[in-house]
């Protein structure tokens, strides 16, 4: 039924309008869940990673909040975390399930099977795990998926995939810190990461930040990504 509605909306030129309405509805629901369960979600994710010896660290907006706000960014409604690609394992995915996470989807490179990002949900709170891998210049990088240039996600997934940008940061170690009573890992070179990801003015809040800003700052085109809802080890 949903697919029929999507096809009809596309045929009538209403797809983007309907998606915008649906996105606003989802955001309101996620905001309510995040306010109630955001910290619990982070604590459970960190516990799951610790069970299998992985070091799940805060990334992107969640890292920015921890560094600048000493908490969550007020206008953020999901959690961004990172994991070194070498630490992604079946044990980690199983631990996330044991700790109450539902597996939503992943974005991957079709030619190599490399997983770039996985999305989970806990009590309505969305948590993204971005997988960082070594870059030729000795740093660390990960791809962020963008909406398709013209197609709906189903059509894009069945054809040429989604564009992405490669966000790169300096290499670093990670250390445990207290974050609102939860032990989390942060990059030891967090300030350098944030300047790279958000620009020199990262200490000034920008509630209008979008993926277009990531695209502007990255200036590097990533791999075409595809989406699937089944985890593969």
Secondary structure, DSSP 8 states (H G I E B T S, - for coil): -HHHHHHHHHHHT-HHHHHHHHHHHHHHHHHHHHHHHHHHHHHHHHHHHHHTT---EE-HHHHHIIIIISS--TT--SEEEEEEGGG--HHHHHHHHHTT-EEEEEEE-TTT--EEEEEEEETTEEEEEEEEEE-TTSSEEEEEE---SSS-HHHHHHTT-B-EEEEEE----EEEEEETTEEEEEETTHHHHHHHHH-TTTTS--TT--HHHHHHHH--B---BEEESS---
